Amino acid sequence: MEIPDGKEIYATHGETVMTSSNRAEINSLSPCSREDADTRIMAHAFDASLKGHRRVKIRTNDTDVVVLAISVANTLPADKM
């Protein structure tokens, strides 16, 4: 899979966080002990915005994720969510 420049992919497997980038600053995410994937997504979005990403995109059809994203959108230091 080719990932466009400036884009990163993050995923969790158990408590381990994996990334497509070579950055070593995932210590704030790993180990991830959150059991619910919904809250893991918000932790990843917050981390991305702290690392300088100005736009965070979450694609989901889960209404719980949509509600959580709306509730945390104003707390993220990002321009667009």
HTML snippet that shows the backbone in 3Dmol.js (N, CA, C, O; Angstrom):
<script src="https://3Dmol.org/build/3Dmol-min.js"></script>
<div id="view" style="width:600px;height:400px;position:relative"></div>
<script>
const pdb = `
ATOM      1  N   MET A   1       0.836  -1.180   0.000  1.00  0.00           N
ATOM      2  CA  MET A   1       0.000   0.000   0.000  1.00  0.00           C
ATOM      3  C   MET A   1       0.878   1.238   0.000  1.00  0.00           C
ATOM      4  O   MET A   1       1.762   1.384   0.844  1.00  0.00           O
ATOM      5  N   GLU A   2       0.634   2.113  -0.934  1.00  0.00           N
ATOM      6  CA  GLU A   2       1.379   3.357  -0.990  1.00  0.00           C
ATOM      7  C   GLU A   2       0.639   4.430  -0.206  1.00  0.00           C
ATOM      8  O   GLU A   2      -0.557   4.648  -0.400  1.00  0.00           O
ATOM      9  N   ILE A   3       1.364   5.090   0.675  1.00  0.00           N
ATOM     10  CA  ILE A   3       0.778   6.129   1.517  1.00  0.00           C
ATOM     11  C   ILE A   3       1.272   7.481   1.006  1.00  0.00           C
ATOM     12  O   ILE A   3       2.479   7.692   0.892  1.00  0.00           O
ATOM     13  N   PRO A   4       0.361   8.390   0.702  1.00  0.00           N
ATOM     14  CA  PRO A   4       0.762   9.704   0.180  1.00  0.00           C
ATOM     15  C   PRO A   4       1.667  10.452   1.162  1.00  0.00           C
ATOM     16  O   PRO A   4       1.579  10.262   2.375  1.00  0.00           O
ATOM     17  N   ASP A   5       2.528  11.295   0.621  1.00  0.00           N
ATOM     18  CA  ASP A   5       3.401  12.119   1.466  1.00  0.00           C
ATOM     19  C   ASP A   5       2.573  12.939   2.436  1.00  0.00           C
ATOM     20  O   ASP A   5       1.525  13.475   2.078  1.00  0.00           O
ATOM     21  N   GLY A   6       3.050  13.031   3.655  1.00  0.00           N
ATOM     22  CA  GLY A   6       2.369  13.823   4.667  1.00  0.00           C
ATOM     23  C   GLY A   6       1.238  13.094   5.373  1.00  0.00           C
ATOM     24  O   GLY A   6       0.598  13.660   6.259  1.00  0.00           O
ATOM     25  N   LYS A   7       0.983  11.848   4.996  1.00  0.00           N
ATOM     26  CA  LYS A   7      -0.092  11.073   5.615  1.00  0.00           C
ATOM     27  C   LYS A   7       0.515   9.968   6.467  1.00  0.00           C
ATOM     28  O   LYS A   7       1.588   9.457   6.149  1.00  0.00           O
ATOM     29  N   GLU A   8      -0.152   9.603   7.531  1.00  0.00           N
ATOM     30  CA  GLU A   8       0.301   8.533   8.407  1.00  0.00           C
ATOM     31  C   GLU A   8      -0.878   7.644   8.754  1.00  0.00           C
ATOM     32  O   GLU A   8      -2.015   8.111   8.835  1.00  0.00           O
ATOM     33  N   ILE A   9      -0.610   6.375   8.956  1.00  0.00           N
ATOM     34  CA  ILE A   9      -1.641   5.425   9.365  1.00  0.00           C
ATOM     35  C   ILE A   9      -1.231   4.840  10.701  1.00  0.00           C
ATOM     36  O   ILE A   9      -0.078   4.451  10.891  1.00  0.00           O
ATOM     37  N   TYR A  10      -2.180   4.778  11.627  1.00  0.00           N
ATOM     38  CA  TYR A  10      -1.947   4.200  12.939  1.00  0.00           C
ATOM     39  C   TYR A  10      -2.958   3.091  13.176  1.00  0.00           C
ATOM     40  O   TYR A  10      -4.109   3.186  12.752  1.00  0.00           O
ATOM     41  N   ALA A  11      -2.527   2.053  13.847  1.00  0.00           N
ATOM     42  CA  ALA A  11      -3.418   0.947  14.193  1.00  0.00           C
ATOM     43  C   ALA A  11      -2.943   0.347  15.509  1.00  0.00           C
ATOM     44  O   ALA A  11      -1.782   0.488  15.892  1.00  0.00           O
ATOM     45  N   THR A  12      -3.857  -0.320  16.189  1.00  0.00           N
ATOM     46  CA  THR A  12      -3.483  -1.011  17.414  1.00  0.00           C
ATOM     47  C   THR A  12      -3.724  -2.499  17.243  1.00  0.00           C
ATOM     48  O   THR A  12      -4.650  -2.932  16.556  1.00  0.00           O
ATOM     49  N   HIS A  13      -2.865  -3.260  17.885  1.00  0.00           N
ATOM     50  CA  HIS A  13      -3.008  -4.709  17.947  1.00  0.00           C
ATOM     51  C   HIS A  13      -2.768  -5.078  19.398  1.00  0.00           C
ATOM     52  O   HIS A  13      -1.640  -5.029  19.886  1.00  0.00           O
ATOM     53  N   GLY A  14      -3.853  -5.452  20.088  1.00  0.00           N
ATOM     54  CA  GLY A  14      -3.732  -5.631  21.532  1.00  0.00           C
ATOM     55  C   GLY A  14      -3.433  -4.288  22.158  1.00  0.00           C
ATOM     56  O   GLY A  14      -4.180  -3.329  21.959  1.00  0.00           O
ATOM     57  N   GLU A  15      -2.354  -4.206  22.909  1.00  0.00           N
ATOM     58  CA  GLU A  15      -1.953  -2.940  23.516  1.00  0.00           C
ATOM     59  C   GLU A  15      -0.842  -2.246  22.731  1.00  0.00           C
ATOM     60  O   GLU A  15      -0.394  -1.167  23.116  1.00  0.00           O
ATOM     61  N   THR A  16      -0.397  -2.854  21.638  1.00  0.00           N
ATOM     62  CA  THR A  16       0.693  -2.308  20.841  1.00  0.00           C
ATOM     63  C   THR A  16       0.148  -1.364  19.771  1.00  0.00           C
ATOM     64  O   THR A  16      -0.818  -1.686  19.081  1.00  0.00           O
ATOM     65  N   VAL A  17       0.770  -0.211  19.643  1.00  0.00           N
ATOM     66  CA  VAL A  17       0.400   0.756  18.613  1.00  0.00           C
ATOM     67  C   VAL A  17       1.419   0.649  17.486  1.00  0.00           C
ATOM     68  O   VAL A  17       2.627   0.665  17.722  1.00  0.00           O
ATOM     69  N   MET A  18       0.919   0.540  16.261  1.00  0.00           N
ATOM     70  CA  MET A  18       1.781   0.455  15.085  1.00  0.00           C
ATOM     71  C   MET A  18       1.518   1.673  14.205  1.00  0.00           C
ATOM     72  O   MET A  18       0.412   2.212  14.189  1.00  0.00           O
ATOM     73  N   THR A  19       2.544   2.100  13.477  1.00  0.00           N
ATOM     74  CA  THR A  19       2.416   3.266  12.618  1.00  0.00           C
ATOM     75  C   THR A  19       3.145   3.057  11.304  1.00  0.00           C
ATOM     76  O   THR A  19       4.115   2.303  11.227  1.00  0.00           O
ATOM     77  N   SER A  20       2.669   3.730  10.279  1.00  0.00           N
ATOM     78  CA  SER A  20       3.322   3.661   8.978  1.00  0.00           C
ATOM     79  C   SER A  20       4.519   4.605   8.899  1.00  0.00           C
ATOM     80  O   SER A  20       5.343   4.491   7.992  1.00  0.00           O
ATOM     81  N   SER A  21       4.613   5.527   9.837  1.00  0.00           N
ATOM     82  CA  SER A  21       5.723   6.489   9.816  1.00  0.00           C
ATOM     83  C   SER A  21       6.904   5.923  10.594  1.00  0.00           C
ATOM     84  O   SER A  21       6.789   4.929  11.311  1.00  0.00           O
ATOM     85  N   ASN A  22       8.009   6.572  10.433  1.00  0.00           N
ATOM     86  CA  ASN A  22       9.225   6.143  11.125  1.00  0.00           C
ATOM     87  C   ASN A  22       9.453   6.914  12.423  1.00  0.00           C
ATOM     88  O   ASN A  22      10.514   6.810  13.038  1.00  0.00           O
ATOM     89  N   ARG A  23       8.470   7.669  12.823  1.00  0.00           N
ATOM     90  CA  ARG A  23       8.679   8.472  14.027  1.00  0.00           C
ATOM     91  C   ARG A  23       8.624   7.587  15.271  1.00  0.00           C
ATOM     92  O   ARG A  23       7.844   6.637  15.341  1.00  0.00           O
ATOM     93  N   ALA A  24       9.439   7.907  16.214  1.00  0.00           N
ATOM     94  CA  ALA A  24       9.552   7.089  17.419  1.00  0.00           C
ATOM     95  C   ALA A  24       8.752   7.667  18.577  1.00  0.00           C
ATOM     96  O   ALA A  24       8.854   7.165  19.696  1.00  0.00           O
ATOM     97  N   GLU A  25       7.966   8.698  18.343  1.00  0.00           N
ATOM     98  CA  GLU A  25       7.265   9.383  19.419  1.00  0.00           C
ATOM     99  C   GLU A  25       5.876   8.822  19.677  1.00  0.00           C
ATOM    100  O   GLU A  25       4.956   9.586  19.970  1.00  0.00           O
ATOM    101  N   ILE A  26       5.699   7.510  19.575  1.00  0.00           N
ATOM    102  CA  ILE A  26       4.386   6.938  19.852  1.00  0.00           C
ATOM    103  C   ILE A  26       4.284   6.468  21.298  1.00  0.00           C
ATOM    104  O   ILE A  26       3.341   5.765  21.664  1.00  0.00           O
ATOM    105  N   ASN A  27       5.257   6.858  22.118  1.00  0.00           N
ATOM    106  CA  ASN A  27       5.236   6.465  23.522  1.00  0.00           C
ATOM    107  C   ASN A  27       3.994   6.955  24.246  1.00  0.00           C
ATOM    108  O   ASN A  27       3.551   6.329  25.209  1.00  0.00           O
ATOM    109  N   SER A  28       3.429   8.061  23.797  1.00  0.00           N
ATOM    110  CA  SER A  28       2.220   8.571  24.445  1.00  0.00           C
ATOM    111  C   SER A  28       1.004   7.710  24.116  1.00  0.00           C
ATOM    112  O   SER A  28      -0.014   7.781  24.805  1.00  0.00           O
ATOM    113  N   LEU A  29       1.107   6.903  23.072  1.00  0.00           N
ATOM    114  CA  LEU A  29      -0.007   6.037  22.669  1.00  0.00           C
ATOM    115  C   LEU A  29       0.175   4.585  23.089  1.00  0.00           C
ATOM    116  O   LEU A  29      -0.803   3.880  23.337  1.00  0.00           O
ATOM    117  N   SER A  30       1.395   4.146  23.166  1.00  0.00           N
ATOM    118  CA  SER A  30       1.658   2.732  23.412  1.00  0.00           C
ATOM    119  C   SER A  30       2.328   2.562  24.765  1.00  0.00           C
ATOM    120  O   SER A  30       3.253   3.315  25.067  1.00  0.00           O
ATOM    121  N   PRO A  31       1.920   1.632  25.581  1.00  0.00           N
ATOM    122  CA  PRO A  31       0.834   0.682  25.325  1.00  0.00           C
ATOM    123  C   PRO A  31      -0.528   1.339  25.499  1.00  0.00           C
ATOM    124  O   PRO A  31      -0.699   2.227  26.335  1.00  0.00           O
ATOM    125  N   CYS A  32      -1.474   0.904  24.719  1.00  0.00           N
ATOM    126  CA  CYS A  32      -2.835   1.428  24.765  1.00  0.00           C
ATOM    127  C   CYS A  32      -3.710   0.423  25.501  1.00  0.00           C
ATOM    128  O   CYS A  32      -4.003  -0.657  24.988  1.00  0.00           O
ATOM    129  N   SER A  33      -4.116   0.787  26.690  1.00  0.00           N
ATOM    130  CA  SER A  33      -4.891  -0.142  27.511  1.00  0.00           C
ATOM    131  C   SER A  33      -6.394   0.105  27.427  1.00  0.00           C
ATOM    132  O   SER A  33      -7.166  -0.520  28.154  1.00  0.00           O
ATOM    133  N   ARG A  34      -6.812   1.002  26.555  1.00  0.00           N
ATOM    134  CA  ARG A  34      -8.248   1.248  26.396  1.00  0.00           C
ATOM    135  C   ARG A  34      -8.878   0.053  25.693  1.00  0.00           C
ATOM    136  O   ARG A  34      -8.422  -0.357  24.626  1.00  0.00           O
ATOM    137  N   GLU A  35      -9.914  -0.500  26.285  1.00  0.00           N
ATOM    138  CA  GLU A  35     -10.552  -1.665  25.696  1.00  0.00           C
ATOM    139  C   GLU A  35     -11.488  -1.300  24.562  1.00  0.00           C
ATOM    140  O   GLU A  35     -11.634  -2.062  23.606  1.00  0.00           O
ATOM    141  N   ASP A  36     -12.122  -0.144  24.657  1.00  0.00           N
ATOM    142  CA  ASP A  36     -13.111   0.251  23.667  1.00  0.00           C
ATOM    143  C   ASP A  36     -12.440   0.974  22.505  1.00  0.00           C
ATOM    144  O   ASP A  36     -11.721   1.951  22.714  1.00  0.00           O
ATOM    145  N   ALA A  37     -12.668   0.504  21.297  1.00  0.00           N
ATOM    146  CA  ALA A  37     -12.050   1.104  20.112  1.00  0.00           C
ATOM    147  C   ALA A  37     -12.476   2.550  19.925  1.00  0.00           C
ATOM    148  O   ALA A  37     -11.709   3.358  19.402  1.00  0.00           O
ATOM    149  N   ASP A  38     -13.688   2.887  20.344  1.00  0.00           N
ATOM    150  CA  ASP A  38     -14.183   4.259  20.189  1.00  0.00           C
ATOM    151  C   ASP A  38     -13.262   5.252  20.888  1.00  0.00           C
ATOM    152  O   ASP A  38     -12.906   6.282  20.315  1.00  0.00           O
ATOM    153  N   THR A  39     -12.880   4.948  22.117  1.00  0.00           N
ATOM    154  CA  THR A  39     -12.016   5.871  22.860  1.00  0.00           C
ATOM    155  C   THR A  39     -10.582   5.807  22.355  1.00  0.00           C
ATOM    156  O   THR A  39      -9.856   6.796  22.455  1.00  0.00           O
ATOM    157  N   ARG A  40     -10.155   4.673  21.817  1.00  0.00           N
ATOM    158  CA  ARG A  40      -8.818   4.596  21.218  1.00  0.00           C
ATOM    159  C   ARG A  40      -8.707   5.558  20.044  1.00  0.00           C
ATOM    160  O   ARG A  40      -7.682   6.215  19.863  1.00  0.00           O
ATOM    161  N   ILE A  41      -9.762   5.635  19.252  1.00  0.00           N
ATOM    162  CA  ILE A  41      -9.764   6.534  18.098  1.00  0.00           C
ATOM    163  C   ILE A  41      -9.562   7.974  18.554  1.00  0.00           C
ATOM    164  O   ILE A  41      -8.809   8.721  17.930  1.00  0.00           O
ATOM    165  N   MET A  42     -10.226   8.369  19.633  1.00  0.00           N
ATOM    166  CA  MET A  42     -10.100   9.744  20.129  1.00  0.00           C
ATOM    167  C   MET A  42      -8.687   9.993  20.645  1.00  0.00           C
ATOM    168  O   MET A  42      -8.158  11.090  20.467  1.00  0.00           O
ATOM    169  N   ALA A  43      -8.071   9.010  21.276  1.00  0.00           N
ATOM    170  CA  ALA A  43      -6.688   9.153  21.748  1.00  0.00           C
ATOM    171  C   ALA A  43      -5.742   9.347  20.569  1.00  0.00           C
ATOM    172  O   ALA A  43      -4.821  10.160  20.644  1.00  0.00           O
ATOM    173  N   HIS A  44      -5.957   8.612  19.488  1.00  0.00           N
ATOM    174  CA  HIS A  44      -5.132   8.757  18.289  1.00  0.00           C
ATOM    175  C   HIS A  44      -5.351  10.130  17.652  1.00  0.00           C
ATOM    176  O   HIS A  44      -4.391  10.758  17.206  1.00  0.00           O
ATOM    177  N   ALA A  45      -6.582  10.598  17.602  1.00  0.00           N
ATOM    178  CA  ALA A  45      -6.880  11.907  17.023  1.00  0.00           C
ATOM    179  C   ALA A  45      -6.210  13.018  17.836  1.00  0.00           C
ATOM    180  O   ALA A  45      -5.647  13.955  17.270  1.00  0.00           O
ATOM    181  N   PHE A  46      -6.273  12.908  19.147  1.00  0.00           N
ATOM    182  CA  PHE A  46      -5.645  13.907  20.013  1.00  0.00           C
ATOM    183  C   PHE A  46      -4.136  13.902  19.822  1.00  0.00           C
ATOM    184  O   PHE A  46      -3.524  14.965  19.714  1.00  0.00           O
ATOM    185  N   ASP A  47      -3.526  12.717  19.777  1.00  0.00           N
ATOM    186  CA  ASP A  47      -2.088  12.610  19.574  1.00  0.00           C
ATOM    187  C   ASP A  47      -1.684  13.211  18.235  1.00  0.00           C
ATOM    188  O   ASP A  47      -0.685  13.925  18.154  1.00  0.00           O
ATOM    189  N   ALA A  48      -2.446  12.932  17.190  1.00  0.00           N
ATOM    190  CA  ALA A  48      -2.136  13.474  15.861  1.00  0.00           C
ATOM    191  C   ALA A  48      -2.164  14.998  15.877  1.00  0.00           C
ATOM    192  O   ALA A  48      -1.297  15.646  15.291  1.00  0.00           O
ATOM    193  N   SER A  49      -3.152  15.563  16.544  1.00  0.00           N
ATOM    194  CA  SER A  49      -3.246  17.027  16.588  1.00  0.00           C
ATOM    195  C   SER A  49      -2.110  17.629  17.407  1.00  0.00           C
ATOM    196  O   SER A  49      -1.641  18.723  17.097  1.00  0.00           O
ATOM    197  N   LEU A  50      -1.663  16.933  18.445  1.00  0.00           N
ATOM    198  CA  LEU A  50      -0.528  17.416  19.230  1.00  0.00           C
ATOM    199  C   LEU A  50       0.776  17.359  18.445  1.00  0.00           C
ATOM    200  O   LEU A  50       1.689  18.146  18.695  1.00  0.00           O
ATOM    201  N   LYS A  51       0.863  16.439  17.507  1.00  0.00           N
ATOM    202  CA  LYS A  51       2.076  16.289  16.697  1.00  0.00           C
ATOM    203  C   LYS A  51       2.097  17.230  15.498  1.00  0.00           C
ATOM    204  O   LYS A  51       3.002  17.148  14.668  1.00  0.00           O
ATOM    205  N   GLY A  52       1.112  18.125  15.397  1.00  0.00           N
ATOM    206  CA  GLY A  52       1.140  19.135  14.362  1.00  0.00           C
ATOM    207  C   GLY A  52       0.188  18.928  13.202  1.00  0.00           C
ATOM    208  O   GLY A  52       0.123  19.770  12.307  1.00  0.00           O
ATOM    209  N   HIS A  53      -0.552  17.830  13.192  1.00  0.00           N
ATOM    210  CA  HIS A  53      -1.517  17.627  12.117  1.00  0.00           C
ATOM    211  C   HIS A  53      -2.685  18.578  12.327  1.00  0.00           C
ATOM    212  O   HIS A  53      -3.322  18.561  13.381  1.00  0.00           O
ATOM    213  N   ARG A  54      -2.966  19.402  11.333  1.00  0.00           N
ATOM    214  CA  ARG A  54      -3.998  20.424  11.466  1.00  0.00           C
ATOM    215  C   ARG A  54      -5.379  19.909  11.109  1.00  0.00           C
ATOM    216  O   ARG A  54      -6.375  20.516  11.504  1.00  0.00           O
ATOM    217  N   ARG A  55      -5.471  18.802  10.371  1.00  0.00           N
ATOM    218  CA  ARG A  55      -6.770  18.218  10.021  1.00  0.00           C
ATOM    219  C   ARG A  55      -6.763  16.751  10.418  1.00  0.00           C
ATOM    220  O   ARG A  55      -5.838  16.009  10.087  1.00  0.00           O
ATOM    221  N   VAL A  56      -7.790  16.348  11.119  1.00  0.00           N
ATOM    222  CA  VAL A  56      -7.929  14.956  11.552  1.00  0.00           C
ATOM    223  C   VAL A  56      -9.219  14.428  10.943  1.00  0.00           C
ATOM    224  O   VAL A  56     -10.285  15.019  11.112  1.00  0.00           O
ATOM    225  N   LYS A  57      -9.112  13.318  10.236  1.00  0.00           N
ATOM    226  CA  LYS A  57     -10.289  12.731   9.604  1.00  0.00           C
ATOM    227  C   LYS A  57     -10.542  11.353  10.208  1.00  0.00           C
ATOM    228  O   LYS A  57      -9.650  10.507  10.269  1.00  0.00           O
ATOM    229  N   ILE A  58     -11.775  11.153  10.651  1.00  0.00           N
ATOM    230  CA  ILE A  58     -12.212   9.860  11.168  1.00  0.00           C
ATOM    231  C   ILE A  58     -13.351   9.395  10.276  1.00  0.00           C
ATOM    232  O   ILE A  58     -14.349  10.095  10.105  1.00  0.00           O
ATOM    233  N   ARG A  59     -13.191   8.221   9.717  1.00  0.00           N
ATOM    234  CA  ARG A  59     -14.245   7.675   8.862  1.00  0.00           C
ATOM    235  C   ARG A  59     -14.903   6.522   9.604  1.00  0.00           C
ATOM    236  O   ARG A  59     -14.246   5.541   9.954  1.00  0.00           O
ATOM    237  N   THR A  60     -16.206   6.646   9.843  1.00  0.00           N
ATOM    238  CA  THR A  60     -16.919   5.635  10.607  1.00  0.00           C
ATOM    239  C   THR A  60     -18.401   5.646  10.263  1.00  0.00           C
ATOM    240  O   THR A  60     -18.927   6.630   9.742  1.00  0.00           O
ATOM    241  N   ASN A  61     -19.049   4.556  10.556  1.00  0.00           N
ATOM    242  CA  ASN A  61     -20.506   4.503  10.474  1.00  0.00           C
ATOM    243  C   ASN A  61     -21.090   4.180  11.855  1.00  0.00           C
ATOM    244  O   ASN A  61     -22.266   3.837  11.980  1.00  0.00           O
ATOM    245  N   ASP A  62     -20.261   4.294  12.871  1.00  0.00           N
ATOM    246  CA  ASP A  62     -20.653   4.018  14.253  1.00  0.00           C
ATOM    247  C   ASP A  62     -21.080   5.332  14.911  1.00  0.00           C
ATOM    248  O   ASP A  62     -20.275   6.255  15.039  1.00  0.00           O
ATOM    249  N   THR A  63     -22.328   5.412  15.321  1.00  0.00           N
ATOM    250  CA  THR A  63     -22.834   6.657  15.910  1.00  0.00           C
ATOM    251  C   THR A  63     -22.126   7.008  17.214  1.00  0.00           C
ATOM    252  O   THR A  63     -22.016   8.188  17.548  1.00  0.00           O
ATOM    253  N   ASP A  64     -21.644   6.017  17.959  1.00  0.00           N
ATOM    254  CA  ASP A  64     -20.905   6.307  19.186  1.00  0.00           C
ATOM    255  C   ASP A  64     -19.633   7.091  18.882  1.00  0.00           C
ATOM    256  O   ASP A  64     -19.285   8.018  19.614  1.00  0.00           O
ATOM    257  N   VAL A  65     -18.945   6.726  17.816  1.00  0.00           N
ATOM    258  CA  VAL A  65     -17.720   7.424  17.426  1.00  0.00           C
ATOM    259  C   VAL A  65     -18.047   8.846  16.989  1.00  0.00           C
ATOM    260  O   VAL A  65     -17.312   9.778  17.314  1.00  0.00           O
ATOM    261  N   VAL A  66     -19.133   9.018  16.262  1.00  0.00           N
ATOM    262  CA  VAL A  66     -19.537  10.355  15.821  1.00  0.00           C
ATOM    263  C   VAL A  66     -19.821  11.240  17.032  1.00  0.00           C
ATOM    264  O   VAL A  66     -19.370  12.385  17.073  1.00  0.00           O
ATOM    265  N   VAL A  67     -20.547  10.739  18.003  1.00  0.00           N
ATOM    266  CA  VAL A  67     -20.872  11.518  19.206  1.00  0.00           C
ATOM    267  C   VAL A  67     -19.602  11.866  19.975  1.00  0.00           C
ATOM    268  O   VAL A  67     -19.443  13.004  20.418  1.00  0.00           O
ATOM    269  N   LEU A  68     -18.693  10.901  20.140  1.00  0.00           N
ATOM    270  CA  LEU A  68     -17.432  11.179  20.828  1.00  0.00           C
ATOM    271  C   LEU A  68     -16.608  12.220  20.073  1.00  0.00           C
ATOM    272  O   LEU A  68     -16.037  13.124  20.683  1.00  0.00           O
ATOM    273  N   ALA A  69     -16.548  12.094  18.757  1.00  0.00           N
ATOM    274  CA  ALA A  69     -15.765  13.043  17.954  1.00  0.00           C
ATOM    275  C   ALA A  69     -16.318  14.457  18.082  1.00  0.00           C
ATOM    276  O   ALA A  69     -15.558  15.420  18.193  1.00  0.00           O
ATOM    277  N   ILE A  70     -17.623  14.577  18.067  1.00  0.00           N
ATOM    278  CA  ILE A  70     -18.239  15.895  18.227  1.00  0.00           C
ATOM    279  C   ILE A  70     -17.918  16.464  19.605  1.00  0.00           C
ATOM    280  O   ILE A  70     -17.666  17.661  19.744  1.00  0.00           O
ATOM    281  N   SER A  71     -17.929  15.610  20.616  1.00  0.00           N
ATOM    282  CA  SER A  71     -17.702  16.094  21.977  1.00  0.00           C
ATOM    283  C   SER A  71     -16.254  16.505  22.227  1.00  0.00           C
ATOM    284  O   SER A  71     -16.007  17.359  23.078  1.00  0.00           O
ATOM    285  N   VAL A  72     -15.291  15.925  21.514  1.00  0.00           N
ATOM    286  CA  VAL A  72     -13.887  16.291  21.737  1.00  0.00           C
ATOM    287  C   VAL A  72     -13.334  17.243  20.692  1.00  0.00           C
ATOM    288  O   VAL A  72     -12.213  17.729  20.845  1.00  0.00           O
ATOM    289  N   ALA A  73     -14.076  17.522  19.643  1.00  0.00           N
ATOM    290  CA  ALA A  73     -13.577  18.343  18.530  1.00  0.00           C
ATOM    291  C   ALA A  73     -13.060  19.694  19.001  1.00  0.00           C
ATOM    292  O   ALA A  73     -12.027  20.151  18.512  1.00  0.00           O
ATOM    293  N   ASN A  74     -13.736  20.341  19.925  1.00  0.00           N
ATOM    294  CA  ASN A  74     -13.296  21.656  20.394  1.00  0.00           C
ATOM    295  C   ASN A  74     -12.073  21.613  21.284  1.00  0.00           C
ATOM    296  O   ASN A  74     -11.430  22.642  21.494  1.00  0.00           O
ATOM    297  N   THR A  75     -11.736  20.447  21.815  1.00  0.00           N
ATOM    298  CA  THR A  75     -10.573  20.337  22.700  1.00  0.00           C
ATOM    299  C   THR A  75      -9.289  20.018  21.940  1.00  0.00           C
ATOM    300  O   THR A  75      -8.198  20.121  22.500  1.00  0.00           O
ATOM    301  N   LEU A  76      -9.408  19.633  20.675  1.00  0.00           N
ATOM    302  CA  LEU A  76      -8.219  19.299  19.887  1.00  0.00           C
ATOM    303  C   LEU A  76      -7.567  20.556  19.334  1.00  0.00           C
ATOM    304  O   LEU A  76      -8.252  21.461  18.858  1.00  0.00           O
ATOM    305  N   PRO A  77      -6.237  20.610  19.398  1.00  0.00           N
ATOM    306  CA  PRO A  77      -5.554  21.752  18.793  1.00  0.00           C
ATOM    307  C   PRO A  77      -5.399  21.559  17.284  1.00  0.00           C
ATOM    308  O   PRO A  77      -4.296  21.668  16.749  1.00  0.00           O
ATOM    309  N   ALA A  78      -6.503  21.275  16.609  1.00  0.00           N
ATOM    310  CA  ALA A  78      -6.505  21.069  15.159  1.00  0.00           C
ATOM    311  C   ALA A  78      -7.462  22.079  14.535  1.00  0.00           C
ATOM    312  O   ALA A  78      -8.371  22.579  15.198  1.00  0.00           O
ATOM    313  N   ASP A  79      -7.252  22.371  13.265  1.00  0.00           N
ATOM    314  CA  ASP A  79      -8.118  23.323  12.574  1.00  0.00           C
ATOM    315  C   ASP A  79      -9.419  22.684  12.120  1.00  0.00           C
ATOM    316  O   ASP A  79     -10.453  23.349  12.055  1.00  0.00           O
ATOM    317  N   LYS A  80      -9.370  21.395  11.805  1.00  0.00           N
ATOM    318  CA  LYS A  80     -10.527  20.738  11.222  1.00  0.00           C
ATOM    319  C   LYS A  80     -10.596  19.292  11.683  1.00  0.00           C
ATOM    320  O   LYS A  80      -9.584  18.592  11.728  1.00  0.00           O
ATOM    321  N   MET A  81     -11.812  18.851  12.027  1.00  0.00           N
ATOM    322  CA  MET A  81     -12.012  17.448  12.377  1.00  0.00           C
ATOM    323  C   MET A  81     -13.257  16.972  11.679  1.00  0.00           C
ATOM    324  O   MET A  81     -13.638  15.810  11.821  1.00  0.00           O
TER     325      MET A  81
END
`;
const viewer = $3Dmol.createViewer("view");
viewer.addModel(pdb, "pdb");
viewer.setStyle({}, {cartoon: {color: "spectrum"}});
viewer.zoomTo();
viewer.render();
</script>
